[in-house]
């Protein structure tokens, strides 16, 4: 079917396929240094071990991300993995390690998430809000408030 669509001469299918092929060929899929996204996103304080840190809660994220420099600063137990290329932090980046469910304390709630580690000298902690159902989280973006029951 695809072959017959492409062999029919100039059409939308052929142009779209050519565009897709050129886009893929021109992508730089190397592991790049990740920079924090400049945004007005909500920030929240949480405790990791005995340290208070600032994280960005992200309701649309498919995973929680921490930079390798931040993970080392917090002395989190990092597990090696085979590098995986993903779309995260508005870039194609490589997950180089993983931190399996460190204890994060948000107010009185202890939250366990898997943190994927990316290469960056910046202190990045982006939290997927997959724990929000358990704690009945209500996000008020206009007032930068995150309410929940612990």
C-alpha positions in Angstrom: 0.0 0.0 0.0 2.7 2.5 1.0 4.7 1.6 -2.1 1.8 2.3 -4.4 1.1 5.6 -2.7 4.7 6.7 -3.1 5.0 5.5 -6.7 1.9 7.5 -7.8 4.0 10.6 -8.4 4.1 13.9 -6.5 1.5 13.8 -3.8 1.1 14.7 -0.1 2.2 11.2 1.0 5.6 11.4 -0.8 6.3 15.0 0.4 5.4 14.1 4.0 7.6 11.0 3.9 10.5 13.0 2.4 10.1 15.7 5.1 10.0 13.0 7.9 13.2 11.3 6.5 15.1 14.6 6.2 14.0 15.6 9.8 15.3 12.3 11.2 18.6 12.5 9.2 19.2 16.1 10.4 18.7 15.4 14.1 21.7 15.4 16.4 21.0 12.4 18.7 24.2 12.7 20.6 24.0 13.0 24.4 24.0 16.7 24.9 24.5 18.8 28.1 20.9 19.5 29.2 20.1 23.0 30.3 17.1 23.9 32.5 14.0 25.0 30.7 13.5 28.7 31.1 9.9 29.0 32.2 7.5 30.4 34.8 6.7 26.9 36.1 5.7 26.3 39.6 8.5 25.4 42.0 8.1 23.5 45.3 10.4 22.7 48.2 10.9 19.2 49.3 13.3 17.3 51.5 15.8 14.8 50.1 17.5 13.1 53.0 18.3 16.0 55.3 18.5 18.6 52.6 15.7 21.0 51.5 15.8 21.3 47.7 13.7 23.0 45.0 11.9 20.9 42.4 9.6 21.6 39.5 6.4 19.6 39.6 5.2 18.7 36.1 1.7 17.4 35.5 2.6 16.6 31.8 5.9 14.8 32.3 6.1 11.1 31.6 9.0 10.6 34.0 10.9 12.3 36.8 14.3 13.6 35.9 17.3 14.7 38.0 20.7 15.9 36.7 23.7 13.8 37.5 25.3 16.8 39.3 22.3 17.2 41.6 22.1 13.5 42.3 25.8 13.5 43.3 25.4 16.6 45.4 22.5 14.9 47.3 24.5 11.7 47.6 21.7 9.6 46.1 22.5 5.9 45.3 22.8 5.9 41.5 22.4 2.7 39.6 24.0 2.2 36.2 21.8 1.4 33.2 22.3 1.1 29.4 21.8 4.7 28.1 18.4 5.4 26.7 17.5 8.3 24.4 14.3 10.1 25.3 12.5 13.3 24.6 12.8 15.2 28.0 13.4 18.8 29.0 12.5 20.0 25.6 15.4 18.1 24.0 16.4 14.6 22.9 18.6 13.6 25.7 20.1 10.4 27.2 19.1 8.8 30.5 22.5 7.6 31.8 21.6 6.3 35.2 18.6 5.7 37.5 17.8 6.3 41.2 15.3 3.7 42.4 12.7 5.3 44.6 14.6 7.7 46.9 12.7 9.0 49.8 11.4 12.4 49.0 9.4 14.3 51.7 6.9 16.9 50.6 5.5 18.5 53.8 4.6 15.4 55.9 4.1 13.0 52.9 6.9 10.6 52.0 6.8 10.1 48.2 8.7 7.4 46.3 9.5 8.0 42.7 12.0 6.6 40.2 14.4 9.3 39.1 16.0 9.1 35.7 19.4 10.7 35.6 20.6 13.0 32.8 23.9 14.6 32.2 24.0 18.3 33.3 26.1 20.5 35.5 22.9 22.4 36.4 20.8 21.4 39.4 17.7 20.0 37.8 14.9 18.1 39.6 11.7 17.7 37.5 9.0 15.7 39.3 6.3 13.9 37.4 3.2 14.2 39.5 2.2 10.5 39.5 1.8 10.6 43.2 -0.9 13.2 43.1 -3.9 10.8 43.1 -2.8 9.2 46.4 -2.5 12.5 48.1 -5.5 14.3 46.4 -3.3 17.1 45.0 -5.0 20.3 43.9 -2.8 22.5 41.8 -3.5 26.3 41.7 -1.1 27.5 39.1 -2.4 31.1 39.2 -1.3 31.4 42.8 1.6 28.9 42.7 -0.1 26.7 45.3 0.1 22.9 45.6 -2.5 21.6 48.2 -2.7 18.0 49.2 -3.5 15.7 52.1 -0.6 13.8 53.6 
